[in-house]
Amino acid sequence: MDISAMLLEAFKLLVTGMGFVFLLLGIMVGAVNLLARLAAEPEAAAASLAPGAIPAETAMDPQLVAAISSAVHQHRQTRR
């Protein structure tokens, strides 16, 4: 096998490998863009709520908030 045949074979492998990587990266970019669009839809629905309006299902019980605050305070005191 002479040097020109070996160089031609190396070039074919280079082009094939780079093309394969380019194809996979293109598919990955497309998938990320698709997922970004799908993830952005719930944000648009949340942005349509009036500012300061909290839906009833997300409002927290004041006793629960006090219990969580107390637990966080105790944790911070024992960590020092």
MODELLER restraints for C-alpha pairs under 7 A, 6 or more apart:
rsr = mdl.restraints
at = mdl.atoms
